[in-house]
Amino acid sequence: MSSEAKKILVVDDEPDVHDFLTAVLEDAGYRHESAKDGEEAMKLIEADPPDLIALDVTMPQKSGVGVYRTLKNDDRFKGIPVIFVTGVAEDFKKFISTRRQVPPPEGYIAKPIIPEKFLEMVANLLS
């Protein structure tokens, strides 16, 4: 793996989803970091911003929506693409797309996650 590999932050409180996404990313040659909730995610982002974030919507501590709002309102981080990982993609997509305070996220992927679809989205957002 080259030192040029893009770094992706996976934020999910479900160990199965987290392990699945990090394995898919690793197999595709991406570097990754992990956080189990929004608070941990924000610490990692502030210490060393990733190239892309895969963000679960519902988590303890700070929710995915809370993290997203924080990122998009911060000039240092608002350019980082975010893929929301959710079990309720269509309903959530409608909800978050109607928010006035923040732009719609760059991507959505519904659980159960199809690895090829996820990697295609990641590659498109990083290109």
HELIX and SHEET records of a PDB file:
HELIX    1   1 PRO A   15  ASP A   27  1                                  13    
HELIX    2   2 GLY A   38  ALA A   47  1                                  10    
HELIX    3   3 GLY A   64  LYS A   72  1                                   9    
HELIX    4   4 ALA A   89  SER A   97  1                                   9    
HELIX    5   5 PRO A  115  LEU A  126  1                                  12    
SHEET    1   A 5 ARG A  31  ALA A  35  0                                        
SHEET    2   A 5 LYS A   7  VAL A  11  1                                        
SHEET    3   A 5 LEU A  52  ASP A  56  1                                        
SHEET    4   A 5 VAL A  82  THR A  86  1                                        
SHEET    5   A 5 GLY A 107  ALA A 110  1                                        
END                                                                             
